[in-house]
């Protein structure tokens, strides 16, 4: 995909950054740390919660969401909390407790929670970053940050 070049002045970029960051932090209740902060993985906003966040984002800022495909970026509520996920969580609970005990008894030197013993049962998604949402806000239509370049223009005095 070809890169889109957007020309904005620094004041507009700074104000947009603050506005979108404040919106996300208010809606999610967590702090956005960088442009790479992911809505689902880092902020924990998943399922119906991120769907509502995105709907409110689009309506509040009057954005075009025509090309946005929710299923490419996020898992639906049913995929997150379906019977398969519940069964695997229930079956894995004894291992989680055992790994926690090992970590506790070794004073944190052995941490088995980071090892992935079971393959992921969920499909891979792209997630959406704060930078992607900021780009969407600045362009007025859905566009990923990686496909958009910003050029600073001079402020008119």
C-alpha positions, 0 to 999 in steps of 0.5 A, spaced: 500 500 500 502 506 498 503 511 503 499 517 504 502 524 506 499 529 511 501 536 512 500 538 519 503 544 523 506 542 530 500 546 534 495 541 530 499 535 531 500 536 539 493 538 540 490 532 536 495 528 540 492 530 547 485 530 545 485 523 542 490 521 548 485 524 553 479 521 550 482 514 550 484 514 557 478 517 560 474 511 556 478 506 558 481 508 565 488 506 563 494 510 561 496 511 554 504 511 554 506 511 547 504 511 540 505 504 540 500 502 546 495 497 544 488 498 545 487 490 547 493 488 549 496 494 553 490 497 555 486 491 556 480 494 552 477 487 549 470 485 546 464 489 547 468 494 551 473 496 545 467 496 540 463 501 544 470 505 545 471 505 537 463 507 536 464 513 541 471 515 538 468 515 531 461 519 533 465 524 537 470 526 532 465 525 526 470 520 523 469 516 517 469 508 518 468 505 512 474 501 511 475 499 518 474 492 519 473 490 526 474 483 525 481 484 523 483 488 529 480 485 535 476 478 537 469 479 538 466 478 545 464 470 543 471 469 541 474 471 547 469 468 552 466 462 549 465 455 551 472 453 548 476 459 552 472 457 558 474 450 558 481 451 557 482 456 562 479 451 567 483 446 565 489 450 565 488 453 572 492 448 576 498 449 572 497 457 573 497 455 581 503 451 580 507 456 576 505 461 581 507 457 587 514 455 584 515 463 583 513 464 590 518 459 593 524 461 588 523 468 590 521 470 583 528 467 580 524 462 576 518 464 572 514 459 568 508 463 567 512 466 561 513 460 557 507 458 553 506 450 554 499 450 550 498 453 543 494 459 542 487 457 541 485 464 538 486 467 531 491 472 530 489 480 530 492 486 528 490 490 534 489 498 534 494 502 537 494 509 540 498 511 534 493 508 529 487 512 532 491 518 532 492 517 525 485 516 524 483 522 527 488 527 523 486 524 517 478 523 518 478 517 515 480 510 517 488 509 516 493 505 519 499 509 522 504 505 518 501 507 511 501 514 513 507 519 513 506 526 516 510 532 514 510 538 518 508 545 515 510 552 518 505 556 522 502 562 519 503 568 523 
